[in-house]
Amino acid sequence: MPETFPPPLDDASRDHAERMAAHLRAAIAQAGGWLSFEHWMAEALYAPGLGYYAAGSVKLAEGGTAQAAGDFVTAPELTPLFGATLAAQAAQVLRQTGTRDVLEFGAGTGALAGHVLAALDAQGLDARYHIVEVSADLRARQQARLAAHGRRVSWLDRLPDAFEGCVLANEVLDAMPVQVFRWDDAGTLLERGVVVNPEGGFAWSDRPAPPRLAQVMAERMPPLEGYVSEVNLQGEAWVRGMGQWLRRGAALLIDYGFPRHEYYHPQRAGGTLMCHLRHHSHADPFLAPGLQDITAHVDFTAMADAALAGGLDVLGYLSQARFLVNAGLMEHIGRLDAADSANYARTIAPVQKLLSEAEMGELFKVLAVGRGVDPPLTGFRRGDRRAML
C-alpha cells in the first residue's frame, strides 16, 4: 500500500469521479434503491463517457514501470517477448487451420498486436489481425500504434458471425461484470447489491439470491456461513457463445485465477474483487468509481465447462510460466547477447516477472479452447493441468 492512499486526484479527476457517482446514484434510484453489484460494476466500467473503460483517462501503462502513467501494467507492456512467444503458439494454430487470421479481444495499448504481428512476419506468416475493443480511447491508441501495419489490422464493432484462426484474450475475462454473493448463517444464498449511504456514497446491501444464481452456486460449493465470493456468468456466456462463431481454430484465454476447488476454497472467504488505481491495488470498489479498474479472478473450471457446453474442445490449461516456457520463451532469451550486460538485465527483469511464482507466473493461467485443431498445442506439451479443472 502506498504512503498516501488513496493517491491525490487532480481537479479533472475529482470532477469525473463526482459525475460518475451521480450517474451511479441515479441508476440505483431508477432500480428502486438497490442495484445488483453486477449492474453497478458494468456501469462503473462501461457507462458511455463516464465508465472506466469508456472515458478518456489513461488506464494501461506503457514501459513496464510503476512510474509510468496509468493504473496497471499488463504482460504485453512489460516485454515484447510475451507477444513473440504467444505468436509461436498462434503460428501453430494458423498453420493447422490454413488461415491467416488472428482475432484479439481487449487489445489494450496495441502492444500485444504489434509484437505478435512482428513475430508472425518473422516466421513468414502474413497475418491479418482483427481487434474487438469496447473502449473508444483505447481503440484510438491502438490505431495510432498499429498504423504502420495498414489494412492488415482492422477493428470490429461486434462479434464475428464466423471465424477461423487464432483468438487471443489477455486479461479480458477478469474485467467482465460479476455477481457477488454471500452465504448467511442459515445457509441461504444472498446476492450482494449496492445502495446509497446517508453520506451519498455507496454501501453493500444483501438480498435473497435470484433462482438462477442460487441454483448455480448450490452446484458449485456447499454453504459456508459468512462466505463472500463472485461468479462470472457473463464471462461464461461469452465463452459458451464462442462455440457459435469459432468454426475452426483455438482461443487462448490468459488471466489470473484458479480452478474451482481453489477459487471457492474455504480459506478464500472474502472473494477476489480487486481494484487498480494509479498502480496501487486495493479491494474497495466504491473508492473512486470511473477512475479505477475493478476486476475479479477467473474460475477456470467454469470457463472450461462453458466451452464444452458451447461445443468446443478444451485443448489445454496450465500456468502462464509453464505455457511461456513450452512455447519457446527461453529460446528467445538464449538469443540475447549476454555480453551486453545492461541490455541483458533490462530484458531479463520483466521476463522474471512473467515467470516468477511470486509474481505473474503461477497466478496467471492459460486456457486453450477450440475446434478442428489437433493436440498437443506447443504451449501445453508439458505440464498440462486439465485434470485439475
VMD Tcl script that draws the C-alpha trace (Angstrom):
set ca {
  {0.00 0.00 0.00}
  {1.42 3.46 -0.88}
  {2.42 6.02 1.72}
  {-0.60 8.14 0.74}
  {-3.71 6.20 -0.16}
  {-5.87 6.93 -1.94}
  {-3.48 8.90 -4.12}
  {-4.32 12.60 -4.54}
  {-6.56 13.41 -7.52}
  {-6.40 16.46 -9.75}
  {-9.43 18.67 -10.31}
  {-10.42 16.96 -13.56}
  {-10.27 13.51 -11.95}
  {-12.32 14.64 -8.97}
  {-14.92 16.16 -11.28}
  {-15.08 12.94 -13.30}
  {-15.50 10.84 -10.14}
  {-18.30 13.11 -8.94}
  {-20.14 12.85 -12.27}
  {-19.69 9.07 -12.27}
  {-21.01 8.87 -8.70}
  {-24.04 10.94 -9.67}
  {-24.71 8.60 -12.59}
  {-24.48 5.57 -10.29}
  {-26.79 7.14 -7.71}
  {-29.31 7.77 -10.47}
  {-29.02 4.15 -11.64}
  {-29.63 2.93 -8.10}
  {-32.64 5.21 -7.71}
  {-34.07 4.04 -11.03}
  {-33.71 0.43 -9.86}
  {-35.72 1.17 -6.72}
  {-32.86 1.89 -4.32}
  {-30.91 -1.35 -4.75}
  {-28.70 -2.30 -7.69}
  {-27.01 -5.67 -8.16}
  {-23.23 -5.38 -8.00}
  {-23.04 -6.91 -11.47}
  {-25.05 -3.99 -12.84}
  {-23.16 -1.47 -10.69}
  {-19.79 -2.81 -11.91}
  {-20.96 -2.66 -15.53}
  {-21.91 0.99 -15.13}
  {-18.69 1.86 -13.26}
  {-16.57 0.33 -16.03}
  {-18.56 0.83 -19.22}
  {-21.14 3.66 -18.86}
  {-20.75 5.79 -22.03}
  {-18.45 8.73 -21.44}
  {-18.10 8.02 -17.73}
  {-17.13 4.40 -17.08}
  {-13.51 3.47 -16.52}
  {-13.15 1.83 -19.92}
  {-15.44 4.26 -21.73}
  {-13.86 7.56 -20.65}
  {-10.58 9.04 -21.77}
  {-8.31 8.51 -18.78}
  {-5.01 6.69 -19.17}
  {-5.53 3.13 -17.94}
  {-2.66 0.99 -19.14}
  {0.94 1.93 -18.55}
  {3.48 1.65 -21.32}
  {7.08 0.98 -20.50}
  {6.56 -1.57 -17.77}
  {7.45 0.55 -14.76}
  {5.45 1.56 -11.75}
  {6.33 5.16 -12.52}
  {4.65 5.05 -15.92}
  {1.29 6.73 -16.40}
  {-1.74 4.54 -15.98}
  {-3.26 2.29 -13.36}
  {-1.65 -1.09 -14.06}
  {0.80 -2.87 -16.35}
  {-0.09 -5.97 -18.35}
  {2.29 -8.60 -19.72}
  {2.48 -7.16 -23.27}
  {3.64 -3.81 -21.85}
  {6.32 -5.50 -19.75}
  {8.25 -7.03 -22.65}
  {7.83 -7.76 -26.37}
  {8.95 -11.31 -25.63}
  {5.50 -12.10 -24.24}
  {3.89 -11.37 -27.61}
  {6.70 -13.02 -29.55}
  {6.23 -16.22 -27.53}
  {2.45 -16.10 -27.85}
  {2.92 -15.72 -31.61}
  {4.67 -19.09 -31.74}
  {1.51 -20.73 -30.43}
  {-0.65 -18.65 -32.75}
  {1.51 -19.71 -35.69}
  {0.88 -23.39 -34.94}
  {-2.88 -22.75 -34.92}
  {-2.74 -20.77 -38.16}
  {-0.73 -23.46 -39.92}
  {-3.05 -26.22 -38.75}
  {-6.15 -24.36 -39.87}
  {-4.61 -23.00 -43.06}
  {-5.73 -19.49 -42.17}
  {-4.07 -16.09 -41.72}
  {-6.44 -14.53 -39.21}
  {-5.84 -13.54 -35.58}
  {-8.66 -12.04 -33.51}
  {-7.83 -10.21 -30.27}
  {-10.31 -9.06 -27.65}
  {-9.45 -6.07 -25.46}
  {-6.16 -5.16 -27.14}
  {-5.13 -2.53 -24.57}
  {-2.46 -0.22 -25.93}
  {-1.97 -2.37 -29.03}
  {1.35 -3.65 -27.71}
  {0.43 -7.33 -27.97}
  {-0.91 -6.91 -31.51}
  {2.29 -5.20 -32.63}
  {4.55 -7.81 -31.07}
  {2.52 -10.75 -32.40}
  {2.43 -9.33 -35.92}
  {6.19 -8.72 -35.91}
  {6.87 -12.27 -34.72}
  {4.48 -13.81 -37.25}
  {6.14 -11.79 -40.01}
  {9.49 -13.20 -38.93}
  {8.02 -16.69 -39.37}
  {6.80 -15.90 -42.87}
  {3.12 -15.66 -41.87}
  {1.48 -12.58 -43.38}
  {-1.29 -12.50 -40.79}
  {-4.45 -10.42 -40.79}
  {-5.20 -9.02 -37.34}
  {-8.69 -8.15 -36.11}
  {-9.47 -6.37 -32.84}
  {-12.68 -6.12 -30.82}
  {-12.33 -3.18 -28.42}
  {-15.12 -1.63 -26.32}
  {-13.06 1.38 -25.19}
  {-13.06 4.25 -27.70}
  {-9.89 5.85 -26.33}
  {-8.01 2.56 -26.24}
  {-9.11 1.89 -29.82}
  {-7.65 5.29 -30.79}
  {-4.35 4.41 -29.08}
  {-4.30 1.07 -30.88}
  {-4.96 2.67 -34.25}
  {-2.12 5.14 -33.76}
  {0.30 2.46 -32.59}
  {-0.54 -0.01 -35.36}
  {-0.92 2.46 -38.22}
  {2.25 1.18 -39.92}
  {0.57 -2.18 -40.49}
  {-2.07 -0.56 -42.67}
  {-5.09 -2.60 -43.68}
  {-3.68 -5.77 -42.15}
  {-5.23 -4.58 -38.88}
  {-8.96 -3.99 -38.63}
  {-11.36 -3.17 -35.79}
  {-14.70 -4.89 -35.32}
  {-17.72 -3.37 -33.58}
  {-19.24 -6.74 -32.70}
  {-18.52 -10.44 -32.58}
  {-17.90 -12.07 -35.96}
  {-20.59 -14.29 -37.41}
  {-17.93 -16.87 -38.26}
  {-14.19 -17.03 -37.65}
  {-11.32 -19.41 -38.39}
  {-7.89 -18.84 -36.92}
  {-6.41 -17.92 -33.55}
  {-8.24 -15.92 -30.87}
  {-6.34 -14.03 -28.15}
  {-7.88 -12.68 -24.94}
  {-5.32 -11.41 -22.44}
  {-6.90 -10.10 -19.20}
  {-10.38 -9.88 -20.70}
  {-12.43 -12.22 -18.50}
  {-11.34 -10.52 -15.25}
  {-12.90 -7.22 -16.35}
  {-16.35 -8.65 -17.08}
  {-19.01 -7.69 -14.51}
  {-19.54 -10.34 -11.84}
  {-22.31 -11.18 -9.41}
  {-21.24 -11.12 -5.78}
  {-22.86 -13.44 -3.24}
  {-22.77 -14.23 0.49}
  {-23.95 -17.25 2.47}
  {-25.82 -16.28 5.65}
  {-25.89 -18.21 8.94}
  {-28.98 -20.16 7.85}
  {-27.33 -21.48 4.69}
  {-29.28 -19.11 2.44}
  {-27.52 -17.59 -0.53}
  {-27.74 -13.79 -0.75}
  {-26.85 -11.61 -3.71}
  {-24.84 -8.52 -2.83}
  {-26.03 -5.25 -4.24}
  {-25.24 -1.57 -3.85}
  {-27.22 1.18 -2.12}
  {-26.56 4.86 -1.47}
  {-25.45 5.53 2.10}
  {-26.51 8.62 4.10}
  {-23.36 10.50 3.05}
  {-24.14 9.98 -0.65}
  {-21.52 7.28 -1.09}
  {-22.08 3.59 -1.75}
  {-22.52 0.58 0.53}
  {-23.19 -3.12 0.29}
  {-26.73 -4.44 0.79}
  {-27.74 -8.11 0.53}
  {-30.95 -9.68 -0.77}
  {-32.01 -13.31 -1.30}
  {-30.32 -14.54 -4.44}
  {-32.47 -14.94 -7.57}
  {-33.27 -18.58 -8.51}
  {-30.64 -18.87 -11.25}
  {-27.79 -17.64 -9.05}
  {-28.96 -19.83 -6.16}
  {-29.06 -22.89 -8.40}
  {-25.63 -22.22 -9.93}
  {-23.90 -21.79 -6.59}
  {-25.67 -24.76 -4.99}
  {-24.00 -26.87 -7.68}
  {-20.56 -25.31 -7.17}
  {-19.97 -25.12 -3.43}
  {-21.54 -26.03 -0.09}
  {-22.98 -23.25 2.10}
  {-20.34 -21.62 4.32}
  {-21.57 -19.06 6.83}
  {-20.33 -15.57 6.02}
  {-18.54 -16.70 2.84}
  {-18.35 -13.98 0.16}
  {-17.27 -14.53 -3.43}
  {-18.16 -13.93 -7.05}
  {-19.44 -15.74 -10.11}
  {-18.82 -14.52 -13.67}
  {-21.89 -15.67 -15.58}
  {-21.30 -13.04 -18.27}
  {-17.84 -14.46 -18.90}
  {-19.22 -17.98 -19.05}
  {-21.85 -16.88 -21.57}
  {-19.13 -15.24 -23.69}
  {-17.01 -18.41 -23.75}
  {-20.05 -20.60 -24.41}
  {-21.12 -18.29 -27.23}
  {-17.69 -18.65 -28.82}
  {-18.84 -22.07 -29.93}
  {-21.32 -20.39 -32.28}
  {-18.77 -18.37 -34.24}
  {-15.37 -20.08 -33.80}
  {-15.73 -22.53 -36.67}
  {-12.14 -23.76 -36.66}
  {-9.14 -22.74 -34.61}
  {-8.18 -22.08 -30.99}
  {-8.72 -19.35 -28.42}
  {-6.07 -18.59 -25.81}
  {-7.64 -17.13 -22.65}
  {-4.97 -15.65 -20.38}
  {-5.91 -14.29 -16.98}
  {-5.38 -14.55 -13.25}
  {-7.48 -17.12 -11.47}
  {-7.86 -20.66 -10.21}
  {-9.64 -23.94 -10.84}
  {-12.92 -24.12 -8.93}
  {-11.67 -26.13 -5.94}
  {-9.16 -23.35 -5.28}
  {-11.43 -20.46 -6.23}
  {-14.11 -21.42 -3.71}
  {-11.69 -22.72 -1.10}
  {-12.96 -22.20 2.47}
  {-9.94 -20.04 3.28}
  {-10.71 -17.65 0.40}
  {-13.74 -16.37 2.30}
  {-13.60 -12.72 1.24}
  {-13.76 -13.18 -2.50}
  {-11.31 -11.95 -5.14}
  {-12.52 -8.46 -6.07}
  {-9.53 -6.24 -6.76}
  {-9.24 -2.62 -7.87}
  {-6.34 -0.80 -9.52}
  {-5.80 2.94 -9.09}
  {-2.59 4.71 -10.08}
  {-0.54 1.49 -9.80}
  {-1.95 0.65 -6.38}
  {-4.12 -2.40 -5.75}
  {-6.88 -2.49 -3.14}
  {-10.24 -4.15 -2.52}
  {-12.71 -1.23 -2.26}
  {-14.80 -0.99 -5.47}
  {-16.61 2.08 -4.13}
  {-13.49 4.21 -3.66}
  {-13.20 6.07 -6.98}
  {-15.85 4.89 -9.45}
  {-14.98 5.74 -13.02}
  {-11.31 6.28 -12.15}
  {-10.25 2.78 -11.14}
  {-10.33 -0.65 -12.69}
  {-12.47 -3.27 -10.95}
  {-11.67 -6.94 -11.52}
  {-12.33 -10.42 -10.20}
  {-10.24 -13.55 -10.59}
  {-11.38 -16.19 -13.05}
  {-12.93 -19.56 -12.22}
  {-11.24 -21.54 -14.98}
  {-13.33 -24.62 -14.31}
  {-16.43 -22.60 -15.12}
  {-14.84 -21.31 -18.34}
  {-13.80 -24.80 -19.42}
  {-17.32 -26.10 -18.72}
  {-18.77 -23.20 -20.71}
  {-16.53 -24.05 -23.68}
  {-17.66 -27.67 -23.60}
  {-21.30 -26.57 -23.36}
  {-20.71 -24.45 -26.47}
  {-19.43 -27.44 -28.42}
  {-15.73 -26.56 -28.17}
  {-12.85 -28.75 -27.05}
  {-10.69 -27.88 -24.06}
  {-7.21 -28.08 -25.58}
  {-5.04 -27.18 -22.60}
  {-4.77 -25.48 -19.23}
  {-1.67 -24.58 -17.25}
  {0.22 -21.75 -15.59}
  {1.45 -18.79 -17.62}
  {5.04 -19.62 -16.69}
  {4.82 -23.19 -17.98}
  {2.98 -22.09 -21.12}
  {5.62 -19.48 -21.98}
  {8.49 -21.91 -21.41}
  {6.77 -24.58 -23.52}
  {6.08 -22.08 -26.29}
  {9.73 -21.03 -26.59}
  {10.39 -18.07 -24.30}
  {13.76 -19.44 -23.19}
  {14.84 -19.76 -26.82}
  {14.28 -16.02 -27.18}
  {16.37 -15.45 -24.07}
  {19.10 -17.70 -25.44}
  {19.48 -15.47 -28.49}
  {20.32 -12.43 -26.36}
  {23.88 -11.18 -26.17}
  {24.88 -11.83 -22.56}
  {27.98 -9.72 -23.08}
  {25.75 -6.66 -23.38}
  {25.07 -6.73 -19.66}
  {22.90 -3.61 -19.50}
  {20.51 -4.71 -22.25}
  {20.51 -8.28 -20.96}
  {19.48 -7.12 -17.48}
  {16.76 -4.86 -18.88}
  {15.34 -7.78 -20.86}
  {15.58 -10.40 -18.12}
  {13.91 -8.36 -15.35}
  {10.40 -8.29 -16.92}
  {10.76 -11.91 -18.05}
  {11.38 -12.90 -14.44}
  {8.14 -11.13 -13.50}
  {6.26 -13.15 -16.12}
  {7.70 -16.44 -14.87}
  {8.07 -15.98 -11.12}
  {5.63 -17.88 -8.92}
  {5.63 -14.86 -6.62}
  {4.63 -12.54 -9.48}
  {2.62 -13.48 -12.60}
  {3.99 -16.94 -13.37}
  {1.65 -19.03 -11.24}
  {-1.31 -16.72 -10.56}
  {-1.88 -16.23 -14.29}
  {-3.19 -19.23 -16.23}
  {-3.69 -20.02 -19.90}
  {-6.79 -21.90 -21.04}
  {-6.99 -23.03 -24.67}
  {-10.34 -23.95 -26.22}
  {-11.34 -24.53 -29.82}
  {-12.29 -26.98 -32.51}
  {-10.70 -28.55 -35.54}
  {-7.21 -28.35 -34.02}
  {-5.05 -31.39 -33.37}
  {-3.40 -31.51 -29.94}
  {-1.00 -31.14 -28.41}
  {-0.62 -27.42 -28.81}
  {3.02 -26.43 -28.37}
  {2.37 -24.32 -25.29}
  {0.72 -27.24 -23.48}
  {3.03 -30.11 -24.42}
  {4.38 -30.42 -20.85}
  {2.64 -29.81 -17.54}
  {-0.95 -29.66 -18.81}
  {-3.33 -29.31 -15.84}
  {-6.67 -30.08 -17.46}
  {-7.16 -32.90 -14.96}
  {-7.23 -30.26 -12.18}
  {-10.17 -28.36 -13.63}
}
mol new
graphics top color blue
foreach p $ca { graphics top sphere $p radius 0.5 }
foreach p [lrange $ca 0 end-1] q [lrange $ca 1 end] { graphics top cylinder $p $q radius 0.2 }
display resetview
